[in-house]
Amino acid sequence: MLLHRSVIGRALYAIGFTAQGARYAAIPVARRIGLVYVLSGLIASVAAIVYVAHLGQARSDAGTGYELDAITAVVLGGTSVLRRPRHDRRDAAGALRPRRAADRAAPGRVAVRG
């Protein structure tokens, strides 16, 4: 939603397409790229805080094995890798599907919540 319906989002699309063209369009490329890095860091830090609060531990290898889940969520969500129109609601719904699929794959496991 941020990328499609805001001035900053359209500027990021322009920078992603060609940074030189974005400069010609008077978009402050360095400032926008810096903003993206700052936002990415903030979102990653919030995710880390939630993760540590949920598990009660912080380990450097805690995310090992989640790569395929992330790719599966993107593909099941309907994100196009061929630059076709986006569907943000389907992308968000796809993030929930791999967990449900993994839970169904091992029906003998019992989830213990504390």
C-alpha positions in Angstrom: 0.0 0.0 0.0 2.8 2.4 0.8 4.5 1.9 -2.5 1.3 2.3 -4.6 -0.5 5.1 -2.9 2.1 7.5 -1.7 4.5 10.0 -3.2 7.5 8.3 -1.5 6.4 4.9 -2.9 6.2 6.2 -6.4 9.6 7.8 -6.0 11.0 4.4 -4.8 9.5 2.7 -7.9 11.2 5.4 -10.1 14.5 4.8 -8.3 14.2 1.1 -8.7 13.6 1.4 -12.4 16.5 3.8 -13.0 18.2 5.9 -10.5 19.5 8.3 -13.1 16.0 8.9 -14.5 14.8 9.5 -11.0 17.5 12.2 -10.5 16.3 13.8 -13.8 12.8 13.9 -12.3 14.2 15.8 -9.2 13.8 12.9 -6.8 16.4 13.0 -4.0 17.7 9.5 -4.7 20.3 9.3 -1.8 17.8 10.6 0.7 15.1 8.1 -0.4 17.5 5.2 -0.4 18.6 6.2 3.1 15.0 6.3 4.2 14.5 2.7 2.9 17.5 1.5 4.9 16.3 3.2 8.1 12.7 1.8 7.7 14.1 -1.6 7.0 16.2 -1.5 10.1 13.3 -0.3 12.2 11.0 -3.1 11.0 13.8 -5.7 11.5 14.3 -4.4 15.1 10.6 -4.6 15.9 10.5 -8.1 14.5 13.5 -9.1 16.6 11.9 -7.6 19.8 8.7 -9.6 19.1 10.7 -12.7 18.4 12.7 -12.5 21.6 9.6 -11.7 23.6 7.8 -14.7 22.2 10.7 -17.2 22.7 12.5 -15.7 25.6 15.9 -16.1 24.0 18.1 -14.4 21.4 20.4 -16.6 19.2 22.4 -15.7 16.1 21.2 -18.7 14.2 17.5 -18.4 15.2 16.3 -17.7 11.7 18.0 -20.7 10.1 15.4 -22.7 8.2 12.8 -20.0 7.7 14.1 -19.0 4.3 11.9 -21.5 2.4 8.9 -20.5 4.5 9.4 -16.9 3.4 9.7 -17.8 -0.3 6.6 -20.0 0.0 4.6 -17.2 1.6 5.5 -14.9 -1.3 4.6 -17.4 -4.0 1.4 -18.6 -2.3 0.4 -15.0 -1.8 0.4 -14.5 -5.5 3.3 -12.1 -5.9 4.3 -11.9 -9.5 7.9 -12.2 -10.4 7.0 -11.1 -14.0 6.0 -7.5 -13.1 2.2 -8.2 -13.3 -0.3 -6.2 -11.3 0.1 -6.6 -7.5 -2.5 -7.9 -5.1 -1.6 -6.8 -1.6 -4.4 -8.6 0.2 -3.4 -11.9 -1.4 0.3 -11.3 -0.5 -0.7 -10.7 3.1 -2.9 -13.9 3.1 0.0 -15.9 1.7 2.1 -15.1 4.7 -0.3 -17.2 6.9 -0.5 -20.2 4.6 2.9 -21.9 5.1 2.4 -22.2 8.9 -1.0 -23.8 8.4 0.5 -26.1 5.7 3.4 -27.1 8.0 1.0 -27.7 10.9 -1.1 -30.0 8.7 2.0 -31.9 7.4 2.8 -33.2 10.9 -0.6 -34.1 12.4 1.0 -36.2 15.2 2.7 -33.2 16.8 1.0 -31.4 19.6 1.5 -27.7 20.0 2.3 -26.7 23.5 1.7 -23.1 24.4 3.0 -21.6 27.6 
